[in-house]
């Protein structure tokens, strides 16, 4: 089982899916990923160590975990 985590003000929301199955959960994860990245969210696949992740720009159904976070803004 893989998971797409979307960080937000409540903590995070998660969509679990089986990367081997082309089903509703995978479709929902892919569509959510594309919508959020299209709105400026950053996507990461965590690594094994602290700060050892990889930023991605396309949905990777084989990743065990993908984290979406809103872009940092300020002024």
N, C-alpha and C positions, 0 to 999 in steps of 0.2 A: 504494500500500500504506500502511496506517495501523498504528499500534502502541499497545498498552496496556502500560505499564511498571508493575510492582509492586515498589516498594522494599522490601527486607527485609535481614536481617542478613548475607546472602551477597552483597549488592550489589543486583541487580534481576533479575526474571524478565520476559520479554516475550512477548506474544501478538500476532503480526502477523495482520492481516486486510485484506480488500479491502472497503471500505465499500459498494461497488456490488453485492456478491454476498451473498445471504442464504444462508450456508453454515455448516458446523460451526465454522469459526474465528471467524466473527462471533458466533455463538451463545455460544461459549465465552468470548469477550471480554466480551460483555454480562452473562453470568451471573457471571463473576468480578468484574466491576465492581460489580454489585448486591450480591453477597455481602460483598465487602470494605467497601463504603460502609455496608452494614447493620451491620458490626462496628465502625464508628467510623473507618475510614480516610478520609483527605481526598483529593479528586480535583481535579487541576489540568490545564488545557490551557496549555502554555507559550506565552509571547509572544515577541516579537522581541528584547527587551532583558532585562537582568538584573532580576529581580524583577517582570517585566512579564507575569505569567500571570493566568489567570482560574480561580477555583474553580468547579467544577460539581457538581451534585448528582444529575443524571441522565445516563445514558450518551448520548454524542453520537457517533454512528457517522460523522459527517462530519469530526470532528477528526482531524488528521494524527497527533497524539500525545496520549495521556492518561497522566498520571502519578498513581499511587496511592501514598500514603505513610501509614504508621501515624500516628495522632494522637500528639502529644508528651504524655508523662505524666511526672509527677515529684511531688516533695513536699517 
